[in-house]
Each structure stands twice: as C-alpha cells, then as structure tokens.
Amino acid sequence: MRAVEITAFGAPEVLVLGKRPDPATPALGSGDLLIRVTASGVNRPDVLQRTGNYPVPTGASDIPGLEVAGIILSGDEQAMREAGYKVGDRVCALVTGGGYAELCVAPVGQCLLVPEGLSDIEAASLPETFFTVFSNVMDRGRLQKGETLLIQGGTSGIGVTAIQIGKAFGATVIATAGTNEKCNACLELGADYAINYKTHDFVVETRRITHGKGVDVVLDMVAGEYVKREVECLAEDGRIVIIAVQGGVKSEVNAGLVLRKRLTLTGSTLRPRSVSFKSNIAASLKAHVWPLLANKTIRPVLFKTFPITEAAEAHKLMESNQHIGKIVLTW
C-alpha cells in the first residue's frame, strides 16, 4: 500500500509518499476493522509528530494520521455484527496512527458510519476534533445548557467543532481569533461573540459580555500565560480544560482566585487513551451528535483538500495558521 512516511524529523518536505506492506487480515486484532482509506484528516498533532515533538504511543503505527474515512474491507466478524457494520459500509474512524495510508486498521468501537448526506472527505474531517471536543467540553468540562463557553482559537479544526457543539447543546459561545475575518467566520458558524485577541483583551471582553459574571468553561489550546488570564475571567465554579500547549507548558495562576471561586483546572490528551475510553466517546457521539450532522444542525467545515501526493503542502498550510476549519488529504 501507499503511505506517507516521515523520513526524518523536520520541515514539511520530510513527508514522502512511499510503500508499506498491506496489513494482513489474519493478523488483525480482536475487534479490529480494515479500512480502504478514501480521505485522511490533517491535524496539529500530525505536525508535532513530524517535527519530533509528539512521540508515537507504544504499539501505534509510525505513519502519521489520526482520522480516516473509507470502506470496510474486512475485520472481526463478531465485532462487526455487534456494532451493526458490514463489509462495504462507509465509515470514519479515530486511530492512534496510520491514517496517511491507503489501508488502515481501526478498532470497531472507534468507527462510526458516515453521517447521512456527507461525503467521505467531509467524514474524514470529523473524528479527531469531534472526539476531542465532546470528551473535553461536554464530559471533562461538564458544559451545561445556559452556561457560557470560551473557545481559544475559534477557527481551528477544534474551534469550529466546539462552536457548533456548544451552541447545539444550549451554551452561549464566545470565540477568540487573530483577525477580523476569522472573527466573522466564528460568528457565521454560530458563535454569539468573537474577540480579536490581537486588538482586544479577552479578559476585559468576557467580563463585559457576561456583565462581570465570567465564563463557565474555557477550552484552551494555548496554555502558557493564557491560563493566568483565563482564571481571571472564570465565573464561580468555572472550569478550564487544556488540550494543547501552543503557548508553552509553564503557567502562573492566582491560587487565591482558584480557592475563592472554587475553580477547576484540568486537561487531557486523547491519543494514548484506551480503546474502551474512545469507544465510549464514539457511543456518545453516535447518540447525541451524529443526528445533528445528519439534519445539518452541525456541519463539517472544510478549508482545503490536497491529493495525498501533496501532504507536505497540507502541513505548510496547517503551520501557516491561515486556514478556517479542516484540511483533508484525498486518495
């Protein structure tokens, strides 16, 4: 099979389309499916892996790529029956690696049927961000109807997903972005407010928007010095959920505010979690979010697609931060 390989840690040009042995059907593990990939999503962790800043979990493929869409070729027959899948079904899947390849092995529990009305390219843009957002905003962040959610980086793949899920579940959504164009994109996706963080202080703005109360949940992909400021703009019993550290790993916070306002500071990484943990997220998505994709309440946000031969160009675009929504590779 063809697969994009990381030939050395470095710039996008280290991504080279090569050949790897096909996964052997008899060697598939219990509960696994073999998918012929038609589209592969591109995510920030792929860039970090390429640059040597995101080690591959033990047992995972060294081929980059955390989400795919395609056709089931074979797999654990009992697991497929129990999940209601069959050979030939169109599915999208969250994987721990190996997504930039023509064939990909995925646990049945981490697969979902392509939502009605969506193309494989659209479906390939869903798993990584939807699993991440639902797990962190709804489960870990405990966002409730009527609360206020602040999303740092509203036009990233995570951001466009979080805006839509937050609104669908009844929250007031505030998103930050680095240009007026991106702020307008956040509003078009359903955000109630958008803050240009280069021209406005998000602490001041969130206090103004909430009439001094503060926000209930912050989805933070920056960390670093942002955490201190996020503590300042939280409401009582507020929660900060950190899912990336683009601004650095060290933060200084006012512990007195944490105590007085009974705040929660938490975070998570999804890739190393167990199949059972991810399967539970998939079940929640199937029950609560997939119907919203089918009826167009929530939609995929695609910025650009690239043929698999241009994986390096896709990574260059990701690193430029000029995109709004998801980038997908097509086979």
Backbone torsions as a table, in degrees:
resi	resn	phi	psi	omega
1	MET	NA	153.9	172.6
2	ARG	-80.9	144.7	179.3
3	ALA	-154.1	146.2	175.8
4	VAL	-85.4	123.9	-177.9
5	GLU	-110.6	149.1	172.1
6	ILE	-93.2	103.8	-173.3
7	THR	-76.3	-23.1	175.5
8	ALA	-168.0	157.3	177.1
9	PHE	-71.4	133.4	-179.7
10	GLY	162.3	-149.5	-175.7
11	ALA	-68.3	168.9	-177.6
12	PRO	-53.4	-28.4	-177.1
13	GLU	-64.7	-12.0	177.7
14	VAL	-74.8	-9.2	176.3
15	LEU	-80.6	118.7	-176.0
16	VAL	-131.2	134.5	177.4
17	LEU	-78.5	117.7	-179.1
18	GLY	-128.3	-160.7	-179.9
19	LYS	-122.1	140.1	175.0
20	ARG	-132.7	154.9	175.3
21	PRO	-60.8	142.8	174.5
22	ASP	-64.3	141.6	170.7
23	PRO	-60.2	130.7	-177.9
24	ALA	-83.8	125.9	-178.4
25	THR	-54.4	-44.3	179.5
26	PRO	-62.8	-21.1	-177.9
27	ALA	-89.2	-2.1	178.5
28	LEU	-62.6	139.6	179.6
29	GLY	-74.7	167.6	176.6
30	SER	-60.4	129.8	178.8
31	GLY	85.1	7.0	-177.6
32	ASP	-96.9	153.0	172.0
33	LEU	-119.6	149.7	171.4
34	LEU	-106.1	124.1	-175.5
35	ILE	-114.6	130.6	167.8
36	ARG	-83.5	114.3	-169.9
37	VAL	-79.9	132.1	174.4
38	THR	-109.0	-21.1	178.5
39	ALA	-155.6	146.2	-177.9
40	SER	-130.1	126.4	178.4
41	GLY	-75.6	149.4	177.3
42	VAL	-109.8	132.0	-177.3
43	ASN	-136.5	160.9	-179.3
44	ARG	-55.1	-39.3	177.1
45	PRO	-59.2	-28.0	176.7
46	ASP	-63.6	-39.9	177.8
47	VAL	-65.3	-43.9	179.7
48	LEU	-63.4	-39.4	177.0
49	GLN	-63.3	-42.4	-179.0
50	ARG	-62.7	-33.7	-178.5
51	THR	-89.4	0.2	177.6
52	GLY	86.1	16.1	-176.4
53	ASN	-108.8	11.4	179.1
54	TYR	-146.0	87.9	-178.1
55	PRO	-58.3	143.1	178.3
56	VAL	-71.7	131.2	178.3
57	PRO	-59.4	150.8	178.5
58	THR	-54.5	128.5	177.6
59	GLY	88.5	-8.7	-179.5
60	ALA	-87.0	157.1	176.9
61	SER	-65.9	144.3	175.5
62	ASP	-81.2	-8.9	174.4
63	ILE	-69.5	131.6	-179.5
64	PRO	-69.3	169.9	177.1
65	GLY	112.8	120.7	-174.7
66	LEU	-113.9	-0.4	179.8
67	GLU	-152.9	142.4	-178.5
68	VAL	-142.6	164.1	166.2
69	ALA	-136.6	149.0	-179.6
70	GLY	172.2	-155.8	-173.8
71	ILE	-112.5	136.0	175.3
72	ILE	-69.8	123.1	177.1
73	LEU	-95.4	-38.1	-177.9
74	SER	-168.3	179.7	177.6
75	GLY	157.4	-172.3	179.0
76	ASP	-65.7	109.0	-172.3
77	GLU	-63.4	-40.9	-179.6
78	GLN	-65.2	-43.8	179.6
79	ALA	-62.9	-38.2	178.6
80	MET	-65.3	-43.6	179.6
81	ARG	-60.5	-44.5	-178.3
82	GLU	-64.3	-32.5	-179.9
83	ALA	-86.3	-10.7	-178.6
84	GLY	81.5	23.4	179.8
85	TYR	-105.2	160.6	175.2
86	LYS	-145.9	161.8	176.3
87	VAL	-56.8	134.6	-178.9
88	GLY	99.1	-14.0	178.4
89	ASP	-67.2	145.5	173.4
90	ARG	-87.2	123.6	-178.4
91	VAL	-134.0	160.4	165.5
92	CYS	-120.8	154.2	-171.7
93	ALA	-147.1	145.6	168.7
94	LEU	-92.5	129.0	-179.3
95	VAL	-130.2	162.6	179.8
96	THR	-88.2	-1.0	-180.0
97	GLY	160.8	167.7	177.2
98	GLY	90.7	8.4	-175.7
99	GLY	-73.8	-24.7	178.8
100	TYR	-87.4	59.5	-178.7
101	ALA	-149.9	157.7	-179.1
102	GLU	-69.5	-29.2	176.9
103	LEU	-124.4	139.5	-177.0
104	CYS	-144.1	137.0	177.0
105	VAL	-96.2	132.7	-179.8
106	ALA	-139.6	142.3	172.9
107	PRO	-63.3	140.7	179.8
108	VAL	-54.2	-41.1	-176.8
109	GLY	-65.9	-17.3	179.4
110	GLN	-100.2	10.3	178.1
111	CYS	-106.1	148.5	175.3
112	LEU	-138.0	142.2	175.3
113	LEU	-60.4	143.4	176.5
114	VAL	-60.0	125.7	-178.9
115	PRO	-56.3	144.3	-178.7
116	GLU	-54.3	131.2	177.0
117	GLY	90.1	-5.1	-178.8
118	LEU	-101.2	147.8	173.7
119	SER	-81.0	166.3	176.3
120	ASP	-62.6	-35.6	179.2
121	ILE	-63.5	-44.2	177.5
122	GLU	-64.3	-41.3	-178.3
123	ALA	-65.1	-34.6	-179.8
124	ALA	-66.8	-17.1	179.8
125	SER	-86.1	-2.1	-170.5
126	LEU	-92.0	-50.7	-163.0
127	PRO	-56.4	-53.4	-173.2
128	GLU	-59.6	-46.7	-177.1
129	THR	-77.0	-37.3	-178.6
130	PHE	-70.7	-41.5	174.5
131	PHE	-60.4	-46.3	-176.7
132	THR	-64.1	-47.9	-177.3
133	VAL	-66.6	-46.8	-178.3
134	PHE	-62.2	-43.8	-178.7
135	SER	-62.9	-40.5	-173.1
136	ASN	-90.9	-37.9	-179.8
137	VAL	-80.8	-48.2	-174.1
138	MET	-85.0	-43.5	-176.9
139	ASP	-85.1	-60.9	-176.6
140	ARG	-73.2	-41.6	-179.5
141	GLY	-81.2	-14.8	176.3
142	ARG	54.4	40.8	179.6
143	LEU	-62.5	131.9	-179.2
144	GLN	-116.3	154.5	174.8
145	LYS	-54.8	134.1	179.3
146	GLY	91.5	-10.2	178.0
147	GLU	-85.6	172.7	-179.7
148	THR	-113.2	130.0	-179.0
149	LEU	-113.3	128.2	174.1
150	LEU	-106.2	123.8	-178.4
151	ILE	-112.3	119.1	176.7
152	GLN	-86.4	115.9	-178.6
153	GLY	90.6	61.9	-170.9
154	GLY	-70.4	-16.4	-178.1
155	THR	-104.6	3.8	172.0
156	SER	-69.9	171.1	176.0
157	GLY	-57.2	-43.7	176.6
158	ILE	-63.4	-44.4	-175.0
159	GLY	-62.2	-46.6	-178.2
160	VAL	-66.1	-28.8	176.3
161	THR	-73.7	-44.9	-177.8
162	ALA	-64.7	-38.2	177.2
163	ILE	-57.5	-49.3	-174.8
164	GLN	-70.1	-40.3	178.5
165	ILE	-67.9	-42.8	178.3
166	GLY	-57.3	-45.7	179.7
167	LYS	-67.3	-41.2	-178.2
168	ALA	-62.3	-28.6	-178.9
169	PHE	-100.0	17.6	167.3
170	GLY	87.9	17.3	179.7
171	ALA	-93.3	157.3	164.7
172	THR	-84.4	128.0	-172.3
173	VAL	-114.1	127.8	173.1
174	ILE	-116.0	129.2	179.5
175	ALA	-123.5	145.8	173.3
176	THR	-105.4	151.0	176.9
177	ALA	-157.0	165.7	-171.0
178	GLY	-96.1	-3.0	177.1
179	THR	-141.8	160.2	176.7
180	ASN	-63.5	-36.0	178.1
181	GLU	-60.2	-44.7	-179.8
182	LYS	-68.9	-35.8	175.7
183	CYS	-61.4	-41.9	177.9
184	ASN	-63.1	-37.4	177.8
185	ALA	-63.1	-38.9	177.4
186	CYS	-61.8	-42.9	179.6
187	LEU	-65.3	-39.1	179.3
188	GLU	-65.4	-29.1	178.5
189	LEU	-79.8	-9.8	176.5
190	GLY	121.7	-5.2	177.5
191	ALA	-59.6	141.6	178.7
192	ASP	-77.0	-32.3	-180.0
193	TYR	-142.9	149.1	175.5
194	ALA	-134.2	133.1	-176.6
195	ILE	-115.5	123.8	172.8
196	ASN	-79.2	105.9	-173.3
197	TYR	-71.1	-11.4	178.0
198	LYS	-85.0	-20.0	-179.1
199	THR	-117.1	-12.9	-178.5
200	HIS	-135.6	148.7	176.3
201	ASP	-83.5	117.7	-175.0
202	PHE	-66.7	-24.4	177.2
203	VAL	-67.0	-49.1	178.8
204	VAL	-61.1	-43.4	-176.6
205	GLU	-68.3	-41.2	-179.8
206	THR	-68.1	-35.4	175.8
207	ARG	-64.3	-40.8	179.0
208	ARG	-64.5	-46.3	-177.1
209	ILE	-63.2	-38.3	-176.7
210	THR	-94.6	11.0	179.4
211	HIS	55.5	39.8	175.3
212	GLY	88.4	-11.4	-177.1
213	LYS	-70.1	-39.9	-174.9
214	GLY	97.1	170.8	-179.2
215	VAL	-93.9	156.0	-176.9
216	ASP	-88.7	-37.8	-177.6
217	VAL	-135.7	137.2	172.9
218	VAL	-118.4	127.3	171.4
219	LEU	-100.1	111.8	-168.8
220	ASP	-114.4	120.0	174.8
221	MET	-108.3	7.9	-174.3
222	VAL	-106.4	-50.7	-175.2
223	ALA	61.2	-140.5	-178.1
224	GLY	54.5	-138.8	-176.7
225	GLU	-70.7	-10.8	176.9
226	TYR	-63.3	-32.8	-173.9
227	VAL	-61.6	-43.2	178.1
228	LYS	-56.4	-45.2	-177.8
229	ARG	-71.0	-33.7	178.3
230	GLU	-67.2	-37.5	175.6
231	VAL	-58.1	-37.9	-178.0
232	GLU	-70.0	-25.2	-176.8
233	CYS	-103.9	10.3	178.0
234	LEU	-83.7	146.4	171.2
235	ALA	-77.1	171.4	173.7
236	GLU	-59.1	140.3	-177.2
237	ASP	63.0	23.2	179.6
238	GLY	-73.3	160.6	-176.6
239	ARG	-131.1	132.2	171.4
240	ILE	-107.7	128.9	177.5
241	VAL	-118.6	115.0	-178.6
242	ILE	-97.2	127.2	-179.9
243	ILE	-122.3	-3.2	176.3
244	ALA	-160.1	163.6	-174.9
245	VAL	-130.2	50.9	-178.4
246	GLN	-63.9	-22.5	178.9
247	GLY	-97.7	5.4	179.9
248	GLY	115.3	160.1	-174.9
249	VAL	-94.2	-11.2	-176.3
250	LYS	-102.5	133.1	-179.7
251	SER	-137.1	150.4	174.5
252	GLU	-121.7	126.6	-177.7
253	VAL	-125.4	157.8	175.3
254	ASN	-83.0	99.6	-177.3
255	ALA	-63.8	-26.9	177.9
256	GLY	-62.8	-39.5	177.1
257	LEU	-66.4	-38.1	177.9
258	VAL	-58.9	-42.6	-179.4
259	LEU	-70.1	-49.4	-173.4
260	ARG	-67.5	-34.2	-178.0
261	LYS	-99.5	3.0	176.7
262	ARG	56.3	53.3	-173.8
263	LEU	-87.4	155.8	175.7
264	THR	-119.5	127.8	175.3
265	LEU	-117.2	115.9	-175.9
266	THR	-139.5	-178.9	179.3
267	GLY	-177.2	173.4	179.8
268	SER	-165.1	158.9	165.7
269	THR	-122.0	138.2	-172.7
270	LEU	-89.3	-36.4	-169.2
271	ARG	-54.0	-44.6	-177.1
272	PRO	-82.9	-1.0	-177.8
273	ARG	-69.7	161.4	-173.6
274	SER	-71.7	161.5	176.2
275	VAL	-60.5	-39.9	-178.4
276	SER	-65.0	-38.1	178.3
277	PHE	-63.3	-47.9	-178.8
278	LYS	-68.0	-33.3	178.3
279	SER	-65.2	-35.2	176.7
280	ASN	-65.6	-38.1	176.2
281	ILE	-64.2	-43.7	179.7
282	ALA	-58.4	-40.9	179.2
283	ALA	-63.1	-39.4	177.9
284	SER	-66.3	-41.5	178.4
285	LEU	-62.8	-44.0	179.9
286	LYS	-59.2	-40.9	-176.3
287	ALA	-77.5	-38.8	-167.9
288	HIS	-111.8	-24.3	-173.5
289	VAL	-113.4	-38.5	-178.5
290	TRP	-58.2	-38.2	175.6
291	PRO	-62.8	-30.4	179.4
292	LEU	-73.9	-28.4	173.3
293	LEU	-72.2	-39.7	-179.3
294	ALA	-65.7	-36.2	-178.5
295	ASN	-95.2	8.1	173.6
296	LYS	73.3	11.9	172.6
297	THR	-64.0	-39.1	174.6
298	ILE	-118.4	143.5	-178.7
299	ARG	-137.1	152.4	172.7
300	PRO	-66.5	146.7	177.4
301	VAL	-119.0	99.2	-178.5
302	LEU	-97.1	131.7	176.8
303	PHE	-96.3	-48.0	-178.7
304	LYS	-160.2	147.3	173.0
305	THR	-113.0	151.7	177.0
306	PHE	-132.0	143.8	169.6
307	PRO	-64.4	153.0	-174.9
308	ILE	-58.0	-25.8	178.6
309	THR	-68.0	-13.8	-179.1
310	GLU	-113.1	35.9	179.2
311	ALA	-58.1	-37.2	179.5
312	ALA	-62.3	-39.2	178.3
313	GLU	-65.8	-37.2	177.4
314	ALA	-62.0	-40.6	178.7
315	HIS	-68.6	-36.1	176.9
316	LYS	-61.5	-41.9	177.8
317	LEU	-64.7	-43.5	177.9
318	MET	-57.0	-44.3	-177.4
319	GLU	-72.9	-21.5	179.3
320	SER	-73.5	-19.8	-177.7
321	ASN	61.1	25.3	179.9
322	GLN	-92.7	-7.8	-174.7
323	HIS	-84.2	156.4	173.1
324	ILE	-124.1	103.5	-176.8
325	GLY	102.4	-149.7	-168.6
326	LYS	-101.5	153.3	175.0
327	ILE	-114.9	134.0	-175.4
328	VAL	-132.1	139.7	173.4
329	LEU	-95.7	138.2	-178.9
330	THR	-115.0	146.0	-179.1
331	TRP	-100.3	NA	NA
